[in-house]
Amino acid sequence: MPATQTCYGFERGKKTIQRWDNCPVPTPGPNEVLLKITAAGICHSDLHILLAQSPPMDRMVMGHEVCGTIAEVGSALQDSGFEIGARYALLIGMACGMCPNCRNGKDNQCPNATGGYGIMSDGGFQEYLIIKQLRCLLPIPDNVSFAQAASASDAILTPFHAIKKVRHVLTPTAKVLVFGAGGLGLNALQVLRNYGCHIVCVDKKASSEKLALDSGAHEFYTDTEELGGVETFDVCFDFVGYQATAAECAEYVGRYGHIVVVGMGNSKLMLPNYDLSRRDVTIHYNFGGTSAEQLEIFDWISRGLLNPVVKEAPMEELPQWMEKLERGEVVGRVVLVPPQKQKL
């Protein structure tokens, strides 16, 4: 076990990712385990953390799409079943497991959650991470790669949860409109294609067309003007979350249709209340996903129903990738690999 490691994260007053060398590798307490990070994904939420200065502490290691192997087990957990080298992904939220929501399979809405790895406490942009809440460790099947598992923690889990809200609508005759072909949108297309519905994707970047079509879209446009003004859809997914895309969802959703807002580009959205009410439209909002859904995603990947669009890169390139993400130059999902494991 090395004595020190390199970490990357947030520092109060600075709007760019910070690098800290020679940070001590922690030792797990009696009821904790030490996770050796093998992959950590980059997300638009990481940009929001830096720009909004949202963490409660003045310095925090970021990275919330995390997986790795057990490197060390606390003294009280020697016979707990946590084996050295076992492969686990992290559930982002630290749910209590005891409240009514948790007991009913809705642990993404636990009112007692104590934060999230890489969002409210130290995360995976480092080489080793202490895990205090063991229920956040989800086993990774042998035929699911670390890169796939890392992306499943948010980039797939979030759209998977959103799509399940309208599963009853997704028949082979349904028409679905998807705004955004970034990390969330591309994975949403892969999930949606398993339901046999007709999928139209809109993204202003023409460079996203091939990946969108390969991921499951039947049609791709860079502007809704190409759709014409009369077509309506059974479900409109907004993986951007800007006022403009929300307004276009409201324009194109059909009678008894559904709008599912997933992206968080704007903190507030205005929708035409009277018009949507007249059409009996249902509006859904979405936050992450549940631990059961994350395990279900692993099963989908292992059975070939999902093949996450992932690009691997060395973790030391994190600052450059964050700059590319801010400029809108990243297509798909980027997963970072710490120095001790450069290939997944």
C-alpha positions as CSV (number, residue, x, y, z in Angstrom):
1,M,0.0,0.0,0.0
2,P,1.5,3.4,-0.9
3,A,1.8,6.1,1.7
4,T,0.6,8.9,-0.4
5,Q,-1.6,9.6,-3.4
6,T,-2.7,12.3,-5.8
7,C,-6.2,13.8,-5.5
8,Y,-8.3,16.2,-7.6
9,G,-11.1,18.4,-6.5
10,F,-12.8,21.5,-5.3
11,E,-11.3,24.4,-3.3
12,R,-13.3,27.3,-2.0
13,G,-12.9,30.4,-4.2
14,K,-11.4,28.6,-7.2
15,K,-13.6,27.7,-10.2
16,T,-11.2,25.2,-11.8
17,I,-10.3,21.6,-10.7
18,Q,-7.4,21.5,-8.2
19,R,-4.6,18.9,-8.0
20,W,-3.1,17.9,-4.6
21,D,0.0,15.7,-4.5
22,N,1.4,13.7,-1.6
23,C,-2.0,13.3,0.1
24,P,-1.9,10.5,2.7
25,V,-3.6,7.2,1.9
26,P,-6.2,6.8,4.7
27,T,-6.5,3.8,7.0
28,P,-10.0,2.4,7.4
29,G,-11.7,2.5,10.8
30,P,-13.1,-0.7,12.4
31,N,-16.3,-0.6,10.4
32,E,-14.9,0.9,7.2
33,V,-13.3,-0.4,4.0
34,L,-10.6,1.1,1.8
35,L,-11.6,1.1,-1.9
36,K,-8.8,1.2,-4.5
37,I,-10.2,3.3,-7.3
38,T,-10.2,1.7,-10.7
39,A,-12.4,4.1,-12.6
40,A,-14.2,7.5,-12.0
41,G,-16.5,9.2,-14.5
42,I,-16.7,12.9,-15.3
43,C,-20.1,14.5,-15.2
44,H,-21.7,17.9,-15.9
45,S,-22.5,18.0,-12.2
46,D,-18.8,18.3,-11.5
47,L,-18.9,21.6,-13.4
48,H,-21.9,22.7,-11.3
49,I,-20.0,21.9,-8.1
50,L,-17.0,24.1,-9.2
51,L,-19.0,27.0,-10.6
52,A,-21.7,27.1,-7.8
53,Q,-19.1,26.4,-5.0
54,S,-21.7,24.1,-3.5
55,P,-19.8,21.7,-1.2
56,P,-20.1,22.4,2.5
57,M,-16.4,22.1,3.2
58,D,-13.7,24.4,1.8
59,R,-11.8,21.5,0.1
60,M,-13.2,18.3,-1.3
61,V,-12.1,15.5,-3.5
62,M,-14.6,15.3,-6.4
63,G,-15.8,12.4,-8.5
64,H,-19.2,10.7,-7.9
65,E,-19.2,8.0,-10.7
66,V,-16.9,5.6,-8.9
67,C,-15.9,1.9,-8.8
68,G,-12.9,0.0,-7.5
69,T,-11.7,-3.0,-5.6
70,I,-11.5,-3.7,-1.9
71,A,-7.9,-2.9,-0.8
72,E,-8.3,-3.1,3.0
73,V,-11.0,-4.1,5.5
74,G,-11.6,-2.6,9.0
75,S,-10.9,-4.7,12.1
76,A,-14.6,-5.3,12.8
77,L,-15.3,-6.5,9.3
78,Q,-12.8,-9.3,9.0
79,D,-15.6,-11.9,8.7
80,S,-18.2,-9.7,7.0
81,G,-17.8,-11.1,3.5
82,F,-15.9,-8.1,2.1
83,E,-12.9,-9.8,0.3
84,I,-9.7,-8.1,-0.7
85,G,-9.8,-7.5,-4.5
86,A,-13.6,-7.8,-4.8
87,R,-15.1,-5.4,-7.4
88,Y,-17.7,-2.8,-6.3
89,A,-19.4,0.3,-7.6
90,L,-20.5,3.1,-5.4
91,L,-24.1,4.2,-5.0
92,I,-23.7,8.0,-4.9
93,G,-26.2,8.8,-2.2
94,M,-25.6,7.8,1.4
95,A,-29.1,6.6,2.3
96,C,-30.1,5.4,5.7
97,G,-31.7,2.1,4.7
98,M,-34.3,2.4,7.5
99,C,-36.8,5.1,6.5
100,P,-40.1,4.4,4.7
101,N,-38.6,5.5,1.4
102,C,-35.6,3.2,1.7
103,R,-37.7,0.3,2.8
104,N,-40.0,0.8,-0.2
105,G,-37.1,0.8,-2.7
106,K,-36.9,4.6,-3.1
107,D,-33.5,5.1,-1.5
108,N,-32.7,7.9,-3.9
109,Q,-35.2,10.0,-2.0
110,C,-34.0,9.1,1.5
111,P,-34.7,12.1,3.8
112,N,-31.9,11.1,6.1
113,A,-29.2,10.8,3.4
114,T,-26.0,12.3,4.7
115,G,-24.7,13.5,1.3
116,G,-23.0,11.8,-1.6
117,Y,-19.5,10.7,-2.5
118,G,-17.9,13.4,-4.6
119,I,-20.8,15.8,-4.1
120,M,-21.0,16.5,-0.3
121,S,-18.0,14.4,0.8
122,D,-14.7,13.1,-0.7
123,G,-15.2,11.1,-3.9
124,G,-13.3,9.1,-6.5
125,F,-10.9,11.5,-8.2
126,Q,-8.1,9.9,-6.2
127,E,-6.4,6.5,-5.9
128,Y,-7.9,5.3,-2.6
129,L,-11.2,6.2,-0.9
130,I,-12.6,5.3,2.6
131,I,-16.1,3.9,2.5
132,K,-18.0,4.5,5.7
133,Q,-21.5,3.5,4.6
134,L,-21.1,-0.1,3.4
135,R,-24.6,-0.3,1.9
136,C,-23.3,2.1,-0.8
137,L,-21.1,-0.7,-2.1
138,L,-22.8,-2.6,-5.0
139,P,-21.1,-5.7,-6.5
140,I,-20.1,-5.6,-10.1
141,P,-20.7,-8.7,-12.2
142,D,-17.5,-10.3,-13.7
143,N,-18.5,-9.5,-17.3
144,V,-19.1,-5.8,-16.6
145,S,-16.0,-3.6,-17.0
146,F,-14.9,-1.0,-14.5
147,A,-15.5,1.7,-17.1
148,Q,-19.0,0.5,-17.7
149,A,-19.7,0.2,-14.0
150,A,-18.5,3.7,-13.3
151,S,-20.8,5.2,-16.0
152,A,-23.7,3.2,-14.7
153,S,-23.5,5.0,-11.3
154,D,-25.0,8.2,-12.8
155,A,-24.7,8.5,-16.6
156,I,-26.9,5.4,-17.1
157,L,-28.7,5.3,-13.7
158,T,-30.2,8.8,-14.1
159,P,-31.9,8.2,-17.5
160,F,-32.8,4.7,-16.6
161,H,-34.7,6.0,-13.6
162,A,-36.3,8.7,-15.7
163,I,-37.4,6.2,-18.4
164,K,-39.0,3.8,-15.9
165,K,-41.4,6.6,-14.9
166,V,-43.1,6.4,-18.3
167,R,-42.4,2.7,-19.0
168,H,-46.2,2.1,-19.4
169,V,-46.2,4.5,-22.4
170,L,-43.3,3.0,-24.3
171,T,-45.1,0.7,-26.6
172,P,-43.9,-0.1,-30.2
173,T,-46.4,2.5,-31.5
174,A,-45.1,5.3,-29.2
175,K,-43.1,8.2,-30.5
176,V,-40.4,9.6,-28.2
177,L,-38.5,12.9,-28.5
178,V,-35.1,13.2,-26.8
179,F,-33.4,16.5,-26.3
180,G,-29.6,16.2,-25.8
181,A,-27.1,13.6,-27.0
182,G,-24.5,14.0,-24.2
183,G,-23.6,11.5,-21.6
184,L,-27.1,11.1,-20.3
185,G,-29.0,11.4,-23.6
186,L,-26.9,8.8,-25.4
187,N,-27.4,6.2,-22.6
188,A,-31.1,7.1,-22.6
189,L,-31.3,6.2,-26.3
190,Q,-29.7,2.8,-25.6
191,V,-32.3,2.1,-22.9
192,L,-35.2,3.3,-25.0
193,R,-34.3,1.2,-28.0
194,N,-35.0,-1.9,-25.9
195,Y,-38.7,-0.9,-25.8
196,G,-39.2,-0.8,-29.5
197,C,-40.6,2.8,-29.7
198,H,-39.8,5.3,-32.4
199,I,-37.1,7.7,-31.2
200,V,-36.2,11.1,-32.5
201,C,-33.1,12.9,-31.1
202,V,-32.4,16.6,-31.2
203,D,-29.0,18.0,-30.4
204,K,-27.4,21.2,-31.7
205,K,-24.1,19.5,-32.3
206,A,-24.0,17.8,-35.7
207,S,-21.0,15.8,-34.4
208,S,-23.4,13.9,-32.1
209,E,-25.4,12.4,-35.0
210,K,-23.5,9.2,-35.6
211,L,-23.3,8.3,-31.9
212,A,-27.0,9.1,-31.4
213,L,-28.1,6.9,-34.4
214,D,-25.7,4.1,-33.3
215,S,-27.2,4.3,-29.8
216,G,-30.8,3.8,-30.9
217,A,-32.2,7.0,-32.4
218,H,-34.2,6.5,-35.6
219,E,-33.9,10.2,-36.6
220,F,-31.5,12.9,-35.6
221,Y,-31.9,16.7,-36.1
222,T,-29.9,19.7,-35.0
223,D,-33.0,21.9,-34.7
224,T,-36.7,21.3,-34.1
225,E,-37.5,23.3,-37.1
226,E,-36.6,20.2,-39.1
227,L,-39.4,18.4,-37.4
228,G,-42.2,20.7,-38.7
229,G,-44.8,22.3,-36.6
230,V,-47.5,19.6,-36.5
231,E,-45.8,16.5,-35.1
232,T,-46.5,15.5,-31.5
233,F,-44.9,12.9,-29.3
234,D,-46.1,10.6,-26.5
235,V,-43.0,11.4,-24.4
236,C,-40.5,14.2,-24.5
237,F,-37.3,13.8,-22.5
238,D,-35.2,16.9,-21.7
239,F,-31.6,15.9,-20.9
240,V,-30.5,19.5,-21.2
241,G,-32.7,21.4,-18.8
242,Y,-32.6,24.8,-20.3
243,Q,-35.6,27.0,-20.8
244,A,-35.4,26.7,-24.5
245,T,-35.5,22.8,-24.5
246,A,-38.2,22.7,-21.9
247,A,-40.3,25.1,-24.0
248,E,-39.8,22.8,-27.0
249,C,-40.9,19.8,-25.0
250,A,-44.1,21.7,-24.2
251,E,-44.6,22.5,-27.9
252,Y,-44.2,19.0,-29.2
253,V,-45.7,16.9,-26.4
254,G,-49.1,15.4,-27.5
255,R,-52.4,15.0,-25.7
256,Y,-52.1,12.8,-22.6
257,G,-48.3,13.0,-23.2
258,H,-45.5,13.1,-20.8
259,I,-42.6,15.6,-20.3
260,V,-39.6,14.2,-18.3
261,V,-37.1,16.9,-17.2
262,V,-33.7,15.4,-16.4
263,G,-31.1,18.0,-17.3
264,M,-30.4,20.8,-14.8
265,G,-29.1,23.5,-17.1
266,N,-31.3,26.1,-15.5
267,S,-32.4,26.2,-11.9
268,K,-35.9,27.4,-12.8
269,L,-38.1,26.6,-15.8
270,M,-41.3,28.3,-17.1
271,L,-43.8,26.1,-18.9
272,P,-47.2,27.1,-20.4
273,N,-49.5,26.0,-17.7
274,Y,-52.9,26.5,-19.5
275,D,-51.7,24.9,-22.7
276,L,-50.3,21.8,-21.0
277,S,-53.3,21.5,-18.7
278,R,-55.6,21.6,-21.7
279,R,-53.7,18.7,-23.3
280,D,-53.7,16.6,-20.0
281,V,-49.9,16.5,-20.0
282,T,-48.0,15.0,-17.1
283,I,-44.7,16.5,-16.1
284,H,-42.0,14.5,-14.3
285,Y,-38.8,15.6,-12.6
286,N,-36.0,13.2,-11.9
287,F,-33.2,12.7,-9.4
288,G,-30.6,10.0,-9.8
289,G,-31.9,6.5,-9.3
290,T,-32.2,3.7,-6.8
291,S,-29.7,1.0,-5.7
292,A,-32.0,-1.7,-7.1
293,E,-32.0,0.1,-10.5
294,Q,-28.2,0.3,-10.5
295,L,-28.0,-3.4,-10.0
296,E,-30.6,-3.9,-12.7
297,I,-28.4,-1.8,-15.1
298,F,-25.4,-4.1,-14.3
299,D,-27.7,-7.0,-15.4
300,W,-28.7,-5.2,-18.6
301,I,-25.0,-4.6,-19.5
302,S,-24.0,-8.2,-18.7
303,R,-26.8,-9.4,-21.0
304,G,-25.8,-7.1,-23.8
305,L,-28.8,-4.9,-23.6
306,L,-26.7,-1.8,-22.9
307,N,-23.2,-0.9,-24.2
308,P,-22.2,2.4,-22.5
309,V,-20.4,4.9,-24.7
310,V,-17.3,5.4,-22.7
311,K,-13.9,7.0,-23.4
312,E,-11.0,6.1,-21.0
313,A,-8.3,8.6,-20.1
314,P,-5.6,8.9,-17.5
315,M,-6.7,10.7,-14.3
316,E,-3.9,13.2,-14.6
317,E,-5.8,14.6,-17.7
318,L,-8.8,15.5,-15.6
319,P,-8.2,19.3,-15.7
320,Q,-8.0,19.3,-19.5
321,W,-11.2,17.2,-19.8
322,M,-13.1,19.5,-17.4
323,E,-12.1,22.4,-19.7
324,K,-13.4,20.4,-22.8
325,L,-16.6,19.6,-20.9
326,E,-17.2,23.3,-20.2
327,R,-16.7,24.2,-23.8
328,G,-19.1,21.5,-24.9
329,E,-16.5,19.4,-26.7
330,V,-17.1,16.1,-25.0
331,V,-19.3,13.5,-26.7
332,G,-20.4,10.5,-24.6
333,R,-18.9,9.8,-21.2
334,V,-15.2,10.1,-20.1
335,V,-14.0,7.7,-17.4
336,L,-10.7,8.4,-15.7
337,V,-8.2,5.8,-14.7
338,P,-5.8,6.3,-11.8
339,P,-2.1,5.8,-12.5
340,Q,-1.9,2.3,-11.0
341,K,-4.4,0.9,-13.6
342,Q,-4.3,2.6,-17.0
343,K,-6.4,0.2,-18.9
344,L,-9.7,-1.3,-17.9
